[in-house]
Amino acid sequence: DAKTTQPPSMDCAEGRAANLPCNHSTISGNEYVYWYRQIHSQGPQYIIHGLKNNETNEMASLIITEDRKSSTLILPHATLRDTAVYYCIVRVAGSSSNTGKLIFGQGTTLQVKP
Amino acid sequence: NAGVTQTPKFQVLKTGQSMTLQCAQDMNHEYMSWYRQDPGMGLRLIHYSVGAGITDQGEVPNGYNVSRSTTEDFPLRLLSAAPSQTSVYFCASSYSTSLSTTYEQYFGPGTRLTVT
């Protein structure tokens, strides 16, 4: 699975959009980009995933560059409850040899401030 | 659905003691796994299972055993606890089929283990 690079920390004002970048320059054509977050002391929570098209759900939007070497997770109106560590993970899905392993890096600690 | 449940929530062990961390899911997920998270670090995969009767090692399997006799349960056993196993343990589950293009994993609330 490709390696990802994220900034260690970011701040965001409450009510503003939070844009979290992720670099995955070695991504392969069959690898998806997943985002999870971990609120303090809780288990990780799935946010969104995508292959090459931009994706949006009730939690966030995922923007993937055309060359797929980087992506941005967007929380459109950040709240204090969005303060968490955000993990960008790249991995293959849908393969019979897929073991389902998620490789968590250090992630980005997002601090939403009032 | 209760989702993924883990027991106990907290545990203190003495070096050399054994114990089993319980994990159960009621979503009929084929895939289950165990991670550990040390302070200030990301999660590391210990063991995983792609279905009942099938288990395999992750990144950090030493000191841990698992079994998967049912789809619902995936217990993690520490045979002889060591201080280095002090950590927070998370269990996760997901659908897992070769036809599935994507699937998210659902995590339990964690078990906080201290080994003295």
Chai-1 contact restraints between the chains, C-beta under 6 A:
chainA,res_idxA,chainB,res_idxB,connection_type,confidence,min_distance_angstrom,max_distance_angstrom,comment,restraint_id
A,G43,B,F90,contact,1.0,0.0,6.0,A-B,restraint_1
A,G43,B,F107,contact,1.0,0.0,6.0,A-B,restraint_2
A,G43,B,G108,contact,1.0,0.0,6.0,A-B,restraint_3
A,G43,B,P109,contact,1.0,0.0,6.0,A-B,restraint_4
A,G43,B,G110,contact,1.0,0.0,6.0,A-B,restraint_5
A,P44,B,F107,contact,1.0,0.0,6.0,A-B,restraint_6
A,Y46,B,E104,contact,1.0,0.0,6.0,A-B,restraint_7
A,H49,B,T102,contact,1.0,0.0,6.0,A-B,restraint_8
A,A93,B,T101,contact,1.0,0.0,6.0,A-B,restraint_9
A,A93,B,T102,contact,1.0,0.0,6.0,A-B,restraint_10
A,G94,B,S100,contact,1.0,0.0,6.0,A-B,restraint_11
A,G94,B,T101,contact,1.0,0.0,6.0,A-B,restraint_12
A,S96,B,S98,contact,1.0,0.0,6.0,A-B,restraint_13
A,G100,B,Y31,contact,1.0,0.0,6.0,A-B,restraint_14
A,G100,B,S96,contact,1.0,0.0,6.0,A-B,restraint_15
A,K101,B,L45,contact,1.0,0.0,6.0,A-B,restraint_16
A,F104,B,G42,contact,1.0,0.0,6.0,A-B,restraint_17
A,F104,B,L43,contact,1.0,0.0,6.0,A-B,restraint_18
A,G105,B,G42,contact,1.0,0.0,6.0,A-B,restraint_19
A,Q106,B,G42,contact,1.0,0.0,6.0,A-B,restraint_20
